[in-house]
Amino acid sequence: MKKGKTITVTGKLSRANWEDNKYHGYTNQSVKLQFRKKGSSTYTTVKTIKSNSTGNLRTTVTASTDGFFRYSFAGTTTTPAVNATGDFVDVR
């Protein structure tokens, strides 16, 4: 990935429905996009977005340095918090 290029980060927030035993998109929820530099163990929040009407997540950021992006959901009274596995971006 070239430095300064725009990256699109996508994901989906879903939760179990115990009535039909299936996973469904969790709509209109605040989710943080986080980044950690290569060699670091600490994620920092880049921006906060909301899941859409089907639970999908989509935003753009600018590539600046090697590291990992992930989405982080703080949870609600009925749904636990979760952090996605980080995806590595190699910036040149």
C-alpha positions in Angstrom: 0.0 0.0 0.0 1.4 3.4 -1.0 1.8 6.0 1.8 -1.0 8.6 1.5 -3.4 6.2 -0.3 -7.0 5.9 0.9 -7.9 2.6 2.6 -11.5 1.3 2.9 -12.0 -0.7 6.0 -15.1 -2.9 6.1 -16.7 -5.2 8.6 -20.0 -6.4 10.0 -21.4 -6.2 13.5 -23.8 -9.1 14.2 -25.3 -10.8 17.2 -27.2 -14.0 17.9 -30.9 -14.2 17.9 -31.9 -16.9 20.3 -35.5 -17.2 18.8 -34.3 -18.4 15.4 -30.7 -19.4 16.4 -29.2 -17.3 13.7 -26.8 -14.3 13.6 -28.3 -11.0 12.4 -26.7 -7.6 11.7 -26.7 -5.3 14.7 -27.9 -2.0 13.4 -27.2 1.6 14.4 -24.5 0.8 16.9 -21.4 2.9 17.5 -18.2 1.0 16.7 -14.6 2.3 17.0 -12.0 1.9 14.2 -8.7 1.4 16.0 -5.1 1.3 14.8 -1.9 0.0 16.3 1.6 0.6 14.8 3.7 -2.4 13.9 5.8 -3.3 16.9 3.3 -1.8 19.4 0.7 -3.6 21.5 -1.6 -0.7 22.0 -4.6 0.2 19.8 -5.7 3.8 19.6 -9.1 5.0 18.3 -9.0 6.6 14.8 -12.7 7.3 14.5 -16.1 6.1 15.6 -18.8 5.1 13.1 -22.2 3.5 13.2 -23.3 0.2 11.8 -25.8 0.5 9.0 -29.3 -1.0 8.6 -27.8 -4.5 8.0 -25.0 -4.2 10.6 -22.3 -3.5 8.0 -19.4 -1.2 8.8 -17.5 0.8 6.2 -15.2 3.8 6.5 -12.0 5.2 4.9 -8.6 6.2 6.3 -5.3 7.4 4.9 -2.4 4.9 4.9 0.5 6.5 6.9 2.5 3.7 8.5 2.6 -0.1 8.9 0.2 -1.4 11.4 -3.1 -3.1 12.2 -6.7 -1.9 11.9 -9.6 -3.4 13.8 -13.1 -2.6 14.8 -14.0 -2.4 18.5 -17.5 -2.6 19.9 -18.0 -1.5 23.5 -21.1 -3.7 24.1 -24.6 -2.9 25.4 -26.7 -4.2 28.3 -27.7 -7.2 26.2 -24.7 -7.7 24.0 -21.0 -8.2 25.2 -18.1 -6.1 24.0 -15.9 -7.5 21.2 -12.7 -6.6 19.4 -12.1 -7.8 15.8 -8.8 -9.4 14.9 -6.5 -6.7 13.5 -5.8 -6.6 9.7 -2.2 -5.7 8.8 -1.5 -2.9 6.3 2.0 -2.7 4.8 2.7 0.9 3.9 5.6 1.7 1.5 
